[in-house]
Amino acid sequence: MMDVDVVVVGGGPAGLSCALNLVRARQRVLVLDGNRPRHAATLMSHGFLTRDGVPPLELRRLAREDVEAYENGTVAFAQVDSITPEGEGFVVRATGVRGAANHEVRARRVVLATGLTERLPQVQGLRAFYGTSIHSCFECDGFEKSDQPLLMLGETEDLVRRALHTSLWSNDVIALSNGSDRVPASAEAELAGAGIRLDRRPIAELLGDRTGLTGVRFADGEVLERSAGFVRPEWTVPDSFLADLGLERTVSTHVGPAADSADPEVGALITVDAEGRTSVPGVYAVGDITPPGPQQLIVAAGAGARTAAAVLRDTLDTRIHAVDLASS
């Protein structure tokens, strides 16, 4: 069994930023990455200083190279199966993906940075345009859709707010609820004041060609012309491997419970303090899986660096305490 100082679960901007700062402090770090990023369909990411317009998968590749440039940093493609407290640390077990090796490792500390899983509305054709004509992040992709006829597709209670957010980039916005009864009855009146129409009809399919989205066909056959837009996925924390930790959770309007659980806190965001410490000593969480939920890449990367500093402070405090005990 391999021994390391820190296991980072997740190889996105939050996890890799955390890992980079830890290896530079001469910590032995293993990053375990399931390699199924939420933004895999996105062609370009925006808002990241010096990397505006870079493909997010390229950003991840460059970050992995940064971490592995240090001899005490390792990135492995493996899906974590369990994290079990043992002695003064944890045993982490992971299954390799796409033929990669399995891992069983002891770590003094664990940083959770898995990101979120997402479920899109069940609309035919949505996946074909997701990441090109249709996006979920306003800050990342809003500018490129400026002044176009846009749709805002959502089936949740916050559709009004998201439609208003969409209108920052275009004066021609139509909100679509796809027949959802979760969108409040007051939504039409709330949006009308901003010049936004809400269409509650069920959607049959999204239309388009190689150039992108051209419109929306409703179940009654009518076609609405649109060239781009945004969608509100439903997010959950991928947390089946966390059962042995008993972490405190934060129920959020942004991130819902796991689809297979009746407990509203299962699958909800992981509660952390201002520096990323969870309710379990030695376990930290960073990025999308912490409040407030989905965030820009640069925000996640900054949070990763902040949590790395907390890990190092706690490591130092542990050493100081051990010295005090030895000298008393």
C-alpha positions in Angstrom: 0.0 0.0 0.0 1.3 3.4 -1.0 1.7 6.2 1.6 1.3 9.8 0.8 0.6 13.1 2.7 -2.5 14.1 0.7 -4.9 12.4 -1.7 -6.8 14.9 -3.9 -10.0 13.4 -5.3 -10.7 15.1 -8.6 -8.5 16.5 -11.4 -10.3 19.7 -12.3 -9.1 23.3 -11.7 -9.9 23.2 -8.0 -8.2 19.8 -7.3 -5.1 20.5 -9.5 -4.6 24.0 -8.1 -4.7 22.6 -4.6 -2.3 19.8 -5.6 0.2 22.2 -7.2 0.4 24.3 -4.1 0.9 21.3 -1.9 3.7 19.7 -4.0 5.5 23.0 -3.9 5.4 22.7 -0.1 7.1 19.3 -0.6 4.0 17.3 0.3 3.6 13.9 -1.3 0.4 14.2 -3.3 -1.6 11.7 -5.3 -4.4 13.1 -7.5 -7.1 10.5 -8.4 -9.2 11.7 -11.3 -12.1 9.8 -12.7 -11.6 11.8 -15.9 -15.3 12.5 -16.5 -15.4 16.4 -16.3 -18.8 18.1 -16.3 -17.5 20.6 -18.9 -16.4 17.8 -21.3 -18.8 19.1 -24.0 -17.5 22.7 -23.8 -15.2 23.7 -26.6 -13.8 26.9 -25.0 -13.6 28.3 -21.5 -13.5 32.0 -20.7 -12.7 34.3 -17.8 -9.5 32.5 -16.8 -6.6 35.1 -16.8 -4.0 34.3 -19.5 -6.1 31.4 -20.7 -9.3 33.1 -22.1 -10.7 30.9 -24.8 -8.6 27.8 -24.0 -10.5 24.5 -24.3 -11.2 23.3 -20.7 -9.7 19.8 -21.5 -6.5 21.5 -22.6 -6.5 23.6 -19.3 -6.8 20.3 -17.4 -3.9 18.7 -19.4 -1.6 21.7 -18.7 -2.5 21.7 -15.0 -1.7 17.9 -14.8 1.7 18.6 -16.4 2.3 21.4 -13.8 1.7 19.0 -10.9 3.7 16.1 -12.3 6.6 18.4 -13.0 7.4 17.9 -9.3 8.7 14.5 -8.3 6.4 14.3 -5.3 3.3 14.9 -7.4 1.4 12.1 -9.2 -1.9 12.2 -11.2 -3.7 9.0 -11.9 -6.9 8.2 -13.8 -8.9 6.3 -11.3 -12.4 6.4 -9.8 -12.4 6.5 -6.0 -14.5 3.7 -4.5 -14.1 4.4 -0.8 -12.4 6.6 1.8 -12.1 4.9 5.2 -10.8 6.5 8.4 -7.9 4.5 9.8 -5.6 5.5 12.6 -4.5 9.1 12.2 -5.4 9.2 8.5 -7.4 7.5 5.8 -7.3 4.6 3.4 -8.4 5.5 -0.1 -9.3 2.8 -2.7 -9.8 3.5 -6.3 -10.4 1.6 -9.6 -8.4 2.6 -12.6 -10.4 3.9 -15.6 -9.8 2.8 -19.2 -7.3 0.2 -18.2 -5.3 2.3 -15.8 -4.0 0.8 -12.5 -6.1 0.4 -9.3 -4.9 2.2 -6.2 -5.0 1.6 -2.5 -3.2 4.3 -0.6 -2.9 5.6 3.0 -3.1 9.4 3.3 -2.8 11.8 6.3 -5.3 14.1 4.6 -7.9 14.0 1.8 -9.1 16.9 -0.4 -12.4 16.3 -2.2 -12.6 18.1 -5.5 -14.8 15.9 -7.6 -17.0 18.5 -9.2 -20.7 17.8 -9.8 -22.7 15.5 -12.0 -25.5 17.0 -14.0 -28.7 16.0 -15.6 -30.1 18.0 -18.5 -33.8 18.3 -19.3 -35.0 15.4 -21.3 -35.4 17.2 -24.6 -34.5 15.6 -27.9 -31.5 17.3 -29.6 -30.3 19.1 -26.5 -27.2 17.0 -26.1 -26.3 17.7 -29.8 -26.1 21.5 -29.2 -24.8 21.4 -25.6 -21.4 23.1 -25.4 -21.8 24.8 -28.8 -25.1 26.6 -29.1 -26.5 25.8 -25.7 -24.5 26.4 -22.5 -25.1 26.3 -18.7 -22.6 29.0 -17.6 -23.5 32.6 -18.2 -20.1 34.0 -17.2 -18.3 31.5 -19.4 -20.3 31.8 -22.6 -22.7 34.8 -22.4 -20.5 37.3 -24.3 -20.3 35.0 -27.3 -24.1 34.9 -27.5 -24.5 38.7 -27.3 -27.6 40.2 -29.1 -28.8 36.9 -30.5 -32.3 35.5 -30.1 -31.8 33.4 -27.0 -33.7 30.8 -25.1 -33.4 30.0 -21.4 -34.5 26.4 -20.8 -35.2 25.3 -17.2 -37.6 23.1 -15.3 -36.7 24.3 -11.8 -37.9 27.1 -9.4 -35.2 29.5 -10.3 -36.1 29.8 -14.0 -37.2 33.4 -13.6 -33.8 34.5 -12.1 -31.9 32.6 -14.8 -34.0 34.2 -17.6 -33.3 37.6 -16.2 -29.6 36.7 -16.1 -29.8 35.7 -19.7 -31.1 39.2 -20.6 -27.8 40.8 -19.7 -26.5 39.6 -23.1 -29.6 40.0 -25.2 -32.9 41.9 -25.3 -34.5 39.0 -27.1 -35.0 36.2 -24.6 -37.7 33.6 -24.2 -37.9 31.4 -21.2 -39.0 27.7 -21.7 -40.2 25.5 -18.9 -40.9 22.4 -21.0 -44.2 21.8 -19.2 -42.6 21.7 -15.7 -45.0 22.3 -12.8 -42.0 23.4 -10.6 -41.9 26.8 -12.3 -44.1 29.1 -10.1 -47.4 30.5 -11.3 -46.1 34.0 -10.8 -43.3 33.6 -13.3 -45.1 35.1 -16.3 -45.8 38.3 -14.5 -42.3 38.5 -13.0 -40.7 38.1 -16.4 -43.1 40.3 -18.3 -41.8 43.4 -16.6 -38.4 42.7 -18.2 -39.8 42.0 -21.6 -39.3 38.3 -21.4 -42.0 35.8 -22.4 -42.4 32.5 -20.6 -43.6 29.6 -22.7 -44.7 26.6 -20.7 -45.5 24.2 -23.5 -43.7 20.8 -23.6 -40.9 20.7 -26.1 -40.7 18.0 -28.8 -37.1 18.7 -30.0 -34.4 21.3 -30.7 -33.8 21.9 -34.3 -30.6 22.8 -36.2 -27.8 21.8 -38.5 -24.0 21.8 -38.6 -23.9 25.5 -38.1 -25.8 25.3 -34.8 -29.2 25.7 -33.3 -32.0 27.1 -35.5 -35.1 26.6 -33.4 -37.4 24.8 -31.0 -40.3 22.6 -32.0 -43.0 22.3 -29.4 -45.1 19.2 -28.9 -48.1 21.0 -30.6 -45.9 21.3 -33.8 -45.2 25.1 -33.6 -41.6 26.1 -34.2 -39.9 28.9 -32.4 -36.8 30.4 -34.1 -33.8 30.6 -31.8 -30.0 30.6 -32.5 -28.6 30.0 -29.1 -29.3 29.9 -25.4 -28.8 28.5 -22.0 -30.0 25.5 -20.0 -30.4 24.9 -16.3 -29.1 21.4 -15.5 -29.9 19.7 -12.2 -26.7 19.0 -10.3 -25.8 16.5 -7.6 -22.6 15.6 -5.7 -21.1 12.3 -6.8 -20.7 11.0 -3.3 -21.3 7.2 -3.2 -17.7 6.8 -2.0 -18.2 9.1 1.0 -20.5 6.9 3.1 -17.8 6.0 5.6 -17.0 9.7 6.4 -20.4 11.0 7.6 -19.8 14.5 6.3 -22.1 17.4 7.2 -24.1 18.6 4.2 -25.6 21.9 3.1 -29.0 21.7 1.3 -29.0 24.1 -1.6 -31.4 25.5 -4.1 -28.7 25.0 -6.7 -27.8 21.4 -6.1 -30.3 18.7 -5.3 -30.3 15.4 -3.6 -29.2 12.2 -5.3 -31.8 10.8 -7.6 -31.9 7.5 -5.8 -32.3 8.9 -2.3 -35.2 10.1 -0.3 -32.9 11.9 2.1 -32.6 15.6 1.0 -29.1 15.8 2.3 -27.7 12.9 0.4 -26.1 14.3 -2.7 -26.3 17.8 -1.3 -23.3 20.2 -1.1 -20.5 19.4 1.4 -20.4 21.8 4.3 -17.0 23.6 4.7 -15.6 26.5 6.7 -14.0 29.5 5.0 -10.9 27.6 4.1 -12.4 24.3 2.9 -12.3 22.2 6.1 -15.2 19.8 6.4 -16.8 18.5 9.5 -14.3 15.6 9.6 -10.8 16.5 10.7 -8.3 15.8 7.9 -10.9 16.0 5.1 -11.3 19.1 3.0 -13.6 19.9 0.1 -13.2 22.5 -2.6 -14.9 23.6 -5.9 -18.4 23.0 -7.2 -19.2 20.4 -4.4 -19.1 23.2 -1.8 -21.5 26.1 -1.4 -22.7 27.9 -3.4 -22.2 25.2 -6.0 -21.3 25.5 -9.7 -18.6 28.1 -10.3 -16.2 29.5 -12.9 -13.0 27.6 -13.4 -10.9 30.5 -12.1 -12.9 30.7 -8.9 -12.5 27.0 -8.4 -8.8 27.2 -9.0 -8.5 30.1 -6.5 -10.4 28.1 -3.9 -8.0 25.2 -4.4 -5.0 27.3 -3.6 -6.8 28.7 -0.5 -7.5 25.2 0.7 -4.0 24.0 0.1 -2.8 26.8 2.5 -5.3 25.5 5.1 -4.0 21.9 4.7 -0.4 23.1 5.2 -1.4 25.2 8.3 -3.1 22.2 9.8 -0.1 20.0 9.0 2.2 22.5 10.8 -0.2 22.7 13.8 -0.1 18.9 14.1 3.7 18.9 14.1 3.9 21.7 16.6 1.5 19.8 18.9 3.6 16.6 18.6 6.7 18.6 19.5 5.0 20.1 22.5 3.9 16.7 23.7 7.3 15.2 23.3 8.9 18.0 25.3 6.4 18.1 28.1 
